[in-house]
Amino acid sequence: MASGIFDSAFNLGPLAISPHFFLESLAYLVGFAIYRRERHRAGDFLPTPDRTSLVVAAIVGAAVGSKLLAWLEDPALTLSHWSDLAFLLGGKTIVGGLFGGTMAVEWTKNRLGIHRRTGDLFALPIVAGTAIGRMGCFLAGLRDRTYGNPTTLPWGVDFGDGIPRHPTQLYEILFLLALGLLLVRLRAAPHRDGDLFRVFLISYSAWRLGIDFLKPDPRFAGLSAIQWCCVAGLLWYARDAKALILNRKPSVAHG
């Protein structure tokens, strides 16, 4: 694939807009539109003020978690740029956003006295938004640092430095499309509150734990910071995973 397509802005009137920014913005818009459609289709047992509180908590928690894990991905690089505000504000991670948002929602639910699972309305919007955003990551090329290791496979992509690499962003888009179809089928079948979100989060965590071995991220005891976060998440949701397999009520309600 030609390297000239990467990290190239397009003109929108007098503005030069990067594909990454455009697609990331589109991801938020599409995700919100799907969320509204899902809430209208399925109904919502929560009153609007409580649901709004959870949405705000998810957004704030995701922003904080995404940033913290991005800083931990390469501590040496982060420390060397500690006074560079643009660098500190620029990085973010999907995994950090997911778990940061989930923890913030659980804290807010506890404050509001909500004991039912509330995450199902977010599952499909996150899948769709992440898939669109990953295309933006792909088009950002080397600057985005989401590419994979060098490869001799015929579908390796030269992101601009002359080295064919695993297009891990495209791998993830394909995975998300398959996961989205699974969630649609699960949504149409009888299921318990929270099943959609749990299937999404467990599946995505397992995917990232595996696929990130193809990325050149710094390792700590064999795993990257994102992979360690995925391991922690999978351990936390282990009882839920067992409940999904056995189709029985889990002992702990989160998600």
N, C-alpha and C positions, 0 to 999 in steps of 0.2 A: 504494500500500500504506500502511496506517495506520502512523503513526510510534509509536503507543503501545505496540506490541509489542516495541520495542527497549530493550535494557538494563533489562529488568524481571525482578526475581527472582521465584521461586515458592517456596512454603512446603513444606518436608518436615519435618513435625512442628514442633519449635520452631525449626528452622533455615530461614533465607532463603538460597536457593541461586540463583546467576545461571545462566541457560541456557549461557552461555559456559563457565563452570567445569564444569558438568555434562557438556556435550557434549565438551569437551576431555578430561575424565576417561574418558568413554565411548570416545573415540577410542583412548586408550592401551589400554584393556581389550580392545576389539575387535581392534586391531592385534596385540596379544600372542596372542589366541586364534587368529587366522588364521595367525600365525607358527608356533604349535605344531601346528596342523593341517597346514600345508605341510611342516613338518619330518617329521611322521609319515607323510604321504602320499608324499613324494619320497625319504625317507631322507636321511641326512647322512653324507658321507664324513669329516667331522671328528668326533673324539671329543668327548664332552660337555664336558670341561674346556676344550678349545680353543674350542669354539663359545661357551661361556659367557664366555670372555675377550673374544671378538669382540663379543658383545652388550653387555657392560659398556663396552667401548671405544666402541662406537657411541653408547650413551646419554650417556656423559661428553662425547665429542667433539661430539655434537649439541647438548648443553646449552651448551657453551662457544661453539661456532660460531654458534648461534642468538642468543646474547646479544651477541657482538661485532658481528655484522652489524646487529643492531637499534640498537646505539649509533652505528654509522656511517651509518645511514639519514638522520639529521638531526644532524650534529655540533654545530651551534649550539645546538639544543635539548638535546642530551645535556650539553654543557658548562654550560648554564644550570641544569641540574638535577643537577649532579655530586654535590652533598651530599644529594640526596633519594634515600634508599635504596629507598623504595617504587617510585619511577620507574625506577631502574636495574635493579631485579629484575623489573619488570613486563613490559618489552618483550622480544619474541623474534620470530625470523623462521624460516619453514620452509626457505628456501633456505640460510640460514646453518647451520641444523641438518643439512641433507642433506650439505653439503660438509664441515662440521666432523666429522660422524660418519664420512663416507667416509675422510677423511684419518686419523682416529684408528684406524679399522679397518686401513687399509693399514700404518700404523706398527706396530700390534700384530701383524699377519701377518708383517711382516719380522722382528720380534723372535722370533716363534714358528717361523720357517722355513716358513711356509705359502705355497706358490707357486700353488695353484689359486685360481680365482675363487670367492668365497664369498657374493656378494651376492644371489643369486636368491631365497633364502628371505625376504628383507626387502622385495622389490618390492611384492607384493600387500598385505602388511600396511600398508606406508607409504601406498599409494594409498587403501586403505579408511579408515585413521585420519585422513589429511589431509582426505578428503571430509567425514567426520563433524565434524572440527574446524572446517572452513570454515563449516558451518552455525552453529556457535557464534559464529564471527567475525561472521557476518551478523546474528545476533540481538543481538550486543553493540552494534550501531549505530555511532554516531560515536566512541564511546570506544575502539573497537578500531583505528581508523584503517586499515582494510583496504578501505574503500569506494572507489568510482571517482569520476571527475570528474563535474561536472554534465552532464546530458543532457536533450534534449527528446524522446527516444524514449519510446514508450508504456509500456515496462516499467521506466522509471526509478523508483527507490525513494527516498522521503523518509525518511531515517534519524532525523529529529527536528528538523532545522533549517529545514524548509520548502523545501528545495532537492532536486529529483529528481536522483538520481545513478545512475551505472552500478552495478548490483549485481555487482561483480566477484567477490565470494565465490560467488555462484550460477553465474556463468560458469565458475569453476574447478571447482565440483562437477560440472557437466556434462562438462567436459573430463576430469576424473578418472574418471568413469563410463565414458566411451569408452576411455580409456587402460587401465582395468582389464579391459574386455572384450578389448582387443587382447592384453594380457598373458596372459589365460586361454587365448586361442587359440594364442599363441606357446608357452605352457607345454605344450600338448597335442601340439605338433608337434616333430619332431626339432630340437634346438638345442644349442648349446655352453654350458658353464658360464659364467655371467655375462651371458648374452644378456638375460635378463629385467631384471636390474638396470640394465644399460647402456641398454636401450630406455627404461626408466622415467626414468632420470636425464637422458638426452639430451632426451627428449620434454618432461619437466617444465621443464628449463632453457630450452628454446626457447619453450615456452608462456609462462613468466614474463617472458622477455625481451620478448615481444610484448605481452602483456596489461597489463604494468605501465606502458605508455604511456598507459593510461586512468586512471592513479592520480595524485593530486596530490602525489607525493613530490618532495623536493628533487632537483635534477639537477646532475650534475657532468659537464661536457663533453657534455651532451645526454642522459645516462643517469643513472638513480638508482643508489645503491650496490648494491641487489639486482640490477639489470640488469647492472652491471659484473661482479658475481660470477657471473652466468649466462654472460656472455661468456667469462670466464676458464674456467669449467667446460666450455663447449662447445669452446673451443680445446684444452683438455687432453684431451677425449674425441674430438677430430676423427678421429684414426686409428682409434679404435674404431667411430665412425659409418661410416667408409669400409669397415671390415671387415664390419660388419653388412650394408651395401648389397651388397657383393661376395661375402658369405658365405664369407669366408676368415679364417684365424686372425690376430688383430691382433698387431702387433709388441711391444706393451707390455701387460702384464696388470695391470689395476687394476679394482676393483669386485667 
